[in-house]
C-alpha cells in the first residue's frame, strides 16, 4: 500500500505531505481545485513525461516521493535482479530540475527512469477518465484477459522468444539479401581477381624492374662507356701503370721521411681498389646484353601494374595487395554464405516451433480467461444498473506471430436484452463505458494483485442510486487493494473509509493547491456542501450523516 506521499514544487502545489491509510479513500474538491494535479504528480512516479510548462518550479526542483509497504508482494527477485536492496518499506523518488534534468531513485539508489517505471507499474494503477477509451483498444483488452489468465511468466517468455525470433528473421533476411547482392557481383569479383593475379605481386619489385629496364634500354651506351673506362685504367698509357711508376719512385725515398712513407702506403691502398673496380666494370660489361624479349616482359609487367593502380585508384603495390585480399575475402564469404543461410533457417525454424508452442499455451489460457470475464462481469453489471448488458471477448487466430501472440481480440458489448453484440467502442455510451470499465476492473482485482488503484472520476455519467451502488462496489474492491477515487459524488465519497480534500488558495500573486486529510466532522461538512453547494443547512448535514452512518468501514 501507499503509506506516504510527498509532492514539492509541482504545478500549483508548493508542498504536500500525506500519511495515507489502507482501504478506500475518497478525494474530493471543487472543479479546478487541483485534483488532476495530484494525479499528474503521481504520474511522474509511473515514469510519465514531465510537462515543463506545468511545473512552474523556477530555480527550485520538483520532487515527488512515495513510500510503499511492499511486504507480501513477492518482489524480492525483482530487487535482486536489479542489484537493489529489498525493503518492506520502499521509497521511490523522482526529481526534475528547472532545466528538465531527471533523477530517479529507489531506496535512495539512483536508477534509470525505465527501472522506476517497471517497479511503479507493479505497485500502482492510475485509471483516469480518458482511459475509458482504452477499453476498445486491443492492447488494453489483451492486458485485461492476460491479467485474469494470470500467466505473466508465459507472456514474458513469449515476448523474449518473439524478440529473439524477430532478430533471427532479420539476420536471415539480411543474409539472403547480401548473398543475392554478392552473387550478382561474384563474376565481376572473379574477373578482377584474375586480372590482378596475372601479375605476381609477391616478387614484384617495381623499383628494381624500372632500373633493369633503364639498363636494357641503354645497353650499348653502357657497354661502350665501360670499355673505355677499363681501357683508361689498364692500357699501356693507363692510370694503373702510371700509378705503379709513382709507387716505385716513392718507395725509393720513403725511408727519408715519415710523410713520404705515408704517401707510399696510401698508394698501396688505392691501387688494389682501382683493380677491384676495373674487374667489377669488366664483369658488369659482360652481363649487360641488349635483350628485346626481356625488355618486353618488364615493360608488360610495369604497364599492367600501372593500369591496375590507375583503374582502381590505388597509390602503390601495397594498396593493390590489400585490395586483392579484400576480393579473396568477398569470394570466400560468398562461398560460405549458403552455409550461414542454412544455419539461420534452421535456427528460425526452431525458434518458430518454440514460439508457436508458447503462443498456443497463451491462447488456451486466454480462452478460459475470456469465459471468466464474460461470466463474472455480469454480476457487476446487475449492480451497476446494466441488468441486461452483456460483454463478450472474441478471440480468433491471426495466423501469424505478433507482439501479443497469434491471437486477435475484440470486446463485444450490448446494453439491452435481445440486442446485437457490437465492438464496444461503437455502441457503449459514456456512462455505460464507465460502468463497464469499473466492472472489468472489479473482475481483474479478483485475479491480479495490484496494491494501489487510483480511479479518476470513474463516476462519469452516473448519479443518484447508481452512485450508491458504485460506492458500494468500490468499498468492496478496497478489501483487496488500497483504492483511491477522485469523485464529485457525495454518495461515492460517503462510502469511503478515509477522505482527502483538495482546495485552492490565492496567496498574494500566487495560487496554491492544498490537500488535507479530513476529520470525521470535516467529512460531514464536505459531504453536506457536495450535496447542497456552499449552503450548509441542517438538512444537508443530516443527509451527509446518513451517507456516512452504517457505511464507514475500517481499513
HELIX and SHEET records of a PDB file:
HELIX    1   1 UNK A   35  UNK A   45  1                                  11    
HELIX    2   2 UNK A   52  UNK A   55  1                                   4    
HELIX    3   3 UNK A   76  UNK A   81  1                                   6    
HELIX    4   4 UNK A  113  UNK A  123  1                                  11    
HELIX    5   5 UNK A  129  UNK A  136  5                                   8    
HELIX    6   6 UNK A  138  UNK A  149  1                                  12    
HELIX    7   7 UNK A  152  UNK A  197  1                                  46    
HELIX    8   8 UNK A  206  UNK A  217  1                                  12    
HELIX    9   9 UNK A  219  UNK A  234  1                                  16    
HELIX   10  10 UNK A  239  UNK A  253  1                                  15    
HELIX   11  11 UNK A  254  UNK A  256  5                                   3    
HELIX   12  12 UNK A  258  UNK A  287  1                                  30    
HELIX   13  13 UNK A  292  UNK A  311  1                                  20    
HELIX   14  14 UNK A  317  UNK A  383  1                                  67    
HELIX   15  15 UNK A  424  UNK A  427  1                                   4    
HELIX   16  16 UNK A  430  UNK A  445  1                                  16    
HELIX   17  17 UNK A  464  UNK A  477  1                                  14    
HELIX   18  18 UNK A  490  UNK A  493  1                                   4    
HELIX   19  19 UNK A  520  UNK A  532  1                                  13    
HELIX   20  20 UNK A  538  UNK A  548  1                                  11    
SHEET    1   A 6 UNK A  13  UNK A  19  0                                        
SHEET    2   A 6 UNK A   2  UNK A  10 -1                                        
SHEET    3   A 6 UNK A  62  UNK A  69 -1                                        
SHEET    4   A 6 UNK A  89  UNK A  96 -1                                        
SHEET    5   A 6 UNK A 102  UNK A 106 -1                                        
SHEET    6   A 6 UNK A 109  UNK A 111 -1                                        
SHEET    1   B 6 UNK A 124  UNK A 127  0                                        
SHEET    2   B 6 UNK A 452  UNK A 456  1                                        
SHEET    3   B 6 UNK A 482  UNK A 486  1                                        
SHEET    4   B 6 UNK A  24  UNK A  28  1                                        
SHEET    5   B 6 UNK A 498  UNK A 507  1                                        
SHEET    6   B 6 UNK A 510  UNK A 517 -1                                        
SHEET    1   C 3 UNK A 390  UNK A 402  0                                        
SHEET    2   C 3 UNK A 405  UNK A 414 -1                                        
SHEET    3   C 3 UNK A 422  UNK A 423 -1                                        
END                                                                             
